[in-house]
Amino acid sequence: MKLDADIKQQLEQYLQLLEGDVLLKVSAGTDSVSNDMLDLVNELSSMSDRITVEHTQLARTPSFSVNRVGEDTGVTFAGVPLGHEFTSLVLALLQVSGRAPKVEQSVIDQIKSIKGEYNFETYVSLSCHNCPDVVQALNLMSILNPGITHTMIDGAAFKEEVESKDILAVPTVHLNGEFFESGRMTIDDILAKLGTSDASEFENKEPFDVLVIGGGPAGASAAIYAARKGIRTGIVAERFGGQVNDTLSIENFISVKYTEGPKLAASLEEHAKEYNIDIMKAQRAKRLEKKELIEVELENGAVLKSKTVIISTGARWRNLGVPGEVEYKNKGVAYCPHCDGPLFAGKSVAVVGGGNSGIEAAIDLAGLTEHVTVLEFAPELKADSVLQERLNSLPNTTVIKNAQVKEITGSNRVDGISYVERESGETKHVDLEGVFVQIGLVPNTDWLGDTLERTRMGEIVVDNHGATSIPGVFAAGDCTNSPYKQIIISMGSGATAALGAFDYLIRNQ
């Protein structure tokens, strides 16, 4: 495998930034993946005098580790880290060479303070846009702490291992041989799960003028607009970028012809950091109460106080709510076709939902799987006609309309789906190995209870200033009763809520 001209040109530019010597320890066989891996590491070595290659035997073949000369850093790639993992490879090379990572010093200190032996393994697919964040976070932890190691494992290159461990979703992380977590995680999420965060750092914060809850497009926009007014602004975010992180391609963000969700999410955080905003990541709100000030209790027990609050907690994938969905999540039940689709190569799967996202998922999966069955509750699909035409042109897809899903069946993993034909009332069953749920969104507002007015769907009711039923509390984005859930609309509503909060402060303080 020869690198294409664009990738090679990018590598040449990045490798000029190496600050020290790097040793690649390579464990290769005679298989095609080993040959591709050898082509890659030899290409790297030929492009920089700072990179040398040493052949050895590692835990997995094919794989290679990235080390300082005379010191194992614990960073290993099992497979060929191209596709979405190309950046993970580049960052590993740079950081092992001595280039400083672009993370806060407090995070570096947390990582270095971890005691014990932590051997992480992350199973990925190279088409997964959520996987690199996890890989890069654990690689960095391995580089900074000698007690931590991390191996990225390409599921396509190690199919037998993946199937033996019933891994049907990526990224899936194992720690010391046991399941640790599945799904997108930031370095803050990982540290929080390891129990390294300290709630006391939140307790002595001065009250904010504006406290934003949620770090998606609406939250980032609200925080930036508030900070630009010169008032004390804070933002609590479980993950910066919110659901945008789970969006692969974005083609309707006006003035930007094409971008990808993780890239836009990173830009949101980078922009917010340009202002004097107290950013509190990997934190979730638990309770909101209006007293003399508005109090927001976090799940870690800390209580933050603010004169105004903007809720921008977004939405999440809606669950089917049928038997088997929770039991087989990540064991055949999935929500991201881009991430998990490659794990179902050559298998039969179902997509539940006939809207744009469902039909796009079915088209995507049809190129990977043996067969795709689309189940739609309504009498007709809701997707755009151009998508329906594309789906109908594919030879390995079936569309079942007027179908009410009753159960996802299985033993240790999914083996089928049962549905009722709504016209006849007859129950039918389809044998398959994966179910992708694509039935829309539900707002992340459960934590509010009856605190403020919400619609029957759980959406926060706001006026044209973003104000809620509680004076001083505003809301923006997909968690509100805005009729359209779009990135650009969420950004606008975040700005509106911030200006509304500023106007409230002027008139009431």
Summary of the structure (lengths in Angstrom):
residues: 509
radius of gyration: 24.2
end to end distance: 65.9
largest distance: 73.9
contacts: 1804
relative contact order: 0.10
helix: 32%
strand: 28%
